[in-house]
Amino acid sequence: MDIPKNIEKAKKVIKEADAILITAGAGIGVDSGLPDFRGTEGFWRAYPVAKKLGLRFEELANPMWFVENPRLAWA
């Protein structure tokens, strides 16, 4: 494996991309300033509509919302 060559290849792909999606797991999310979705208050700060509806993360993280209320699910 040629690491420098692969890094240059990745650099080229990123530079030419129209968009980039970066995801983070729980270990990186909180450290980078994202709300802690395991804690009710962190989730509600990110999704005030869920707080207004009285929904916890576990309740909103259900595929049924994409059928029943897609706007809420995608929010």
ChimeraX attribute file (.defattr): number of C-alpha atoms within 10 A of each C-alpha:
attribute: neighborCount
match mode: 1-to-1
recipient: residues
	/A:1	5
	/A:2	6
	/A:3	8
	/A:4	9
	/A:5	10
	/A:6	11
	/A:7	11
	/A:8	11
	/A:9	12
	/A:10	12
	/A:11	12
	/A:12	11
	/A:13	11
	/A:14	12
	/A:15	11
	/A:16	9
	/A:17	9
	/A:18	7
	/A:19	8
	/A:20	8
	/A:21	4
	/A:22	5
	/A:23	7
	/A:24	10
	/A:25	7
	/A:26	12
	/A:27	8
	/A:28	11
	/A:29	14
	/A:30	14
	/A:31	10
	/A:32	9
	/A:33	8
	/A:34	14
	/A:35	18
	/A:36	17
	/A:37	18
	/A:38	12
	/A:39	11
	/A:40	15
	/A:41	15
	/A:42	15
	/A:43	19
	/A:44	20
	/A:45	14
	/A:46	15
	/A:47	15
	/A:48	13
	/A:49	13
	/A:50	18
	/A:51	16
	/A:52	9
	/A:53	8
	/A:54	11
	/A:55	17
	/A:56	17
	/A:57	18
	/A:58	10
	/A:59	12
	/A:60	13
	/A:61	11
	/A:62	10
	/A:63	11
	/A:64	12
	/A:65	15
	/A:66	12
	/A:67	9
	/A:68	10
	/A:69	10
	/A:70	12
	/A:71	10
	/A:72	13
	/A:73	15
	/A:74	8
	/A:75	9
